[in-house]
Amino acid sequence: MNLVQLHEKLMAAARANPPSDAVPYAFEKRVMARLADAVSPDRWLAWWSRALWRAVTPCVAVMILLGVWTYWTTSNNTNKETLSVALENTVLAALDHSGDSW
């Protein structure tokens, strides 16, 4: 919903219903003071974004270390079988029952 339209509708409703004498003195100021003390979603969003930006550096470092480790372990590997061949052999191993008959 458009916030400007919502604001206009709420202000029109407030003007149409004037406060009665039953409302305590400075009631709206107490309500607004409590609203200001409450934690707003913007503060949570700011906290969450700061935490995520602080986590970027360790995550990038772990990613680089794992990438280097993977590169070194695959380049030093003497086995010439590629990952795709190993996966295919593993998946098709269950189908290789030439001696079995139903």
C-alpha positions as CSV (number, residue, x, y, z in Angstrom):
1,M,0.0,0.0,0.0
2,N,1.2,3.5,-0.7
3,L,2.4,5.1,2.5
4,V,1.3,8.6,1.5
5,Q,-2.3,7.4,0.9
6,L,-2.3,5.5,4.2
7,H,-1.1,8.6,6.1
8,E,-3.8,10.7,4.5
9,K,-6.5,8.2,5.3
10,L,-5.3,7.9,9.0
11,M,-5.2,11.7,9.3
12,A,-8.7,12.1,7.8
13,A,-10.0,9.5,10.3
14,A,-8.3,11.2,13.2
15,R,-9.8,14.6,12.2
16,A,-13.3,13.1,11.8
17,N,-13.2,11.8,15.4
18,P,-12.0,14.5,17.8
19,P,-10.7,13.2,21.2
20,S,-13.2,13.1,24.0
21,D,-12.8,14.3,27.5
22,A,-12.1,10.8,28.7
23,V,-8.6,10.8,27.1
24,P,-6.0,11.6,29.8
25,Y,-3.9,14.8,29.5
26,A,-0.8,14.3,27.1
27,F,-1.8,10.8,26.3
28,E,-0.5,11.1,22.7
29,K,2.9,12.3,24.0
30,R,3.2,9.2,26.2
31,V,2.3,6.9,23.3
32,M,4.7,8.6,21.0
33,A,7.5,8.4,23.6
34,R,6.9,4.6,23.9
35,L,7.0,4.2,20.2
36,A,10.3,6.0,20.0
37,D,11.7,3.7,22.7
38,A,10.7,0.6,20.8
39,V,13.2,-1.1,18.5
40,S,12.3,-0.3,14.9
41,P,12.8,-2.7,12.0
42,D,15.3,-0.3,10.6
43,R,17.6,-0.9,13.6
44,W,17.3,-4.6,13.2
45,L,18.0,-4.3,9.5
46,A,21.1,-2.2,10.3
47,W,22.3,-4.7,12.9
48,W,21.7,-7.6,10.5
49,S,23.5,-5.9,7.6
50,R,26.5,-5.0,9.8
51,A,26.8,-8.6,11.0
52,L,26.6,-9.9,7.4
53,W,29.3,-7.5,6.2
54,R,31.5,-8.6,9.0
55,A,31.1,-12.2,8.0
56,V,32.2,-11.5,4.4
57,T,35.9,-11.5,5.2
58,P,36.1,-14.9,7.0
59,C,33.8,-16.5,4.4
60,V,36.0,-15.3,1.5
61,A,39.1,-16.5,3.3
62,V,37.6,-20.0,3.8
63,M,36.5,-20.0,0.2
64,I,40.0,-19.2,-1.1
65,L,41.6,-21.7,1.2
66,L,39.3,-24.5,0.1
67,G,39.8,-23.5,-3.5
68,V,43.6,-23.7,-3.2
69,W,43.3,-27.0,-1.3
70,T,41.1,-28.5,-4.0
71,Y,43.5,-27.3,-6.7
72,W,46.5,-28.8,-5.0
73,T,44.9,-32.1,-4.2
74,T,43.6,-32.6,-7.7
75,S,46.9,-31.6,-9.4
76,N,48.9,-34.0,-7.2
77,N,46.4,-36.9,-7.8
78,T,48.0,-39.7,-9.8
79,N,44.7,-41.3,-10.6
80,K,43.7,-40.3,-14.1
81,E,40.0,-41.2,-13.7
82,T,37.9,-38.0,-13.8
83,L,35.0,-37.2,-11.5
84,S,32.5,-37.7,-14.3
85,V,33.7,-41.2,-15.0
86,A,33.8,-42.1,-11.4
87,L,30.2,-40.9,-10.9
88,E,29.0,-42.8,-14.0
89,N,30.6,-46.0,-12.7
90,T,29.1,-45.6,-9.3
91,V,25.6,-44.9,-10.6
92,L,25.6,-47.6,-13.2
93,A,27.2,-50.2,-10.8
94,A,23.8,-51.3,-9.6
95,L,22.6,-52.0,-13.1
96,D,25.6,-54.3,-14.0
97,H,24.1,-57.6,-13.0
98,S,24.6,-59.6,-16.2
99,G,24.6,-62.9,-14.3
100,D,21.3,-62.4,-12.6
101,S,18.1,-63.5,-14.3
102,W,14.6,-62.9,-13.3
